[in-house]
Amino acid sequence: MAAELKKESTSVMAAATVIDKPVIINNSTSREQLADMYQVVLWNDDHNEAGFVVRCIMQIFGHAASLATKIMFEAHNDGKAIAEVEGKESATLHCQQLKSFGLTASVEKV
């Protein structure tokens, strides 16, 4: 019985060692990936109601209500908010979709 307990203990330790290994990210790859990314900026305006803006963000980006509300309040309080960071094609499409709902938006290279 003691041998069985020791064997189980060893296998648990081995599993913990594997899980605890850090993941190393190559910084040059990350920088290259960011160079190809664009942010969709939502700007504050005085003519759209908060609930409408939240619903638009949820519909266009698929964000949860809590995140969409956070983005809306950031744009309202700070003048602008980053709604999403993504590839150029998607960012351009999403910006156009926001504008089609009467919202003010732009695309900026990260």
Buried (B, 14 or more C-beta within 10 A) or exposed (E): EEEEEEEEEEEEEEEEEEEEEEEEEEEEEEEEEEEEEBBBBBEBEEEBEEEBBBBBBBEBBEBEEEBBBBBBBBBBEEEBBBBBBBEEEBBBBBBEBBEEBEBBBBBEEE
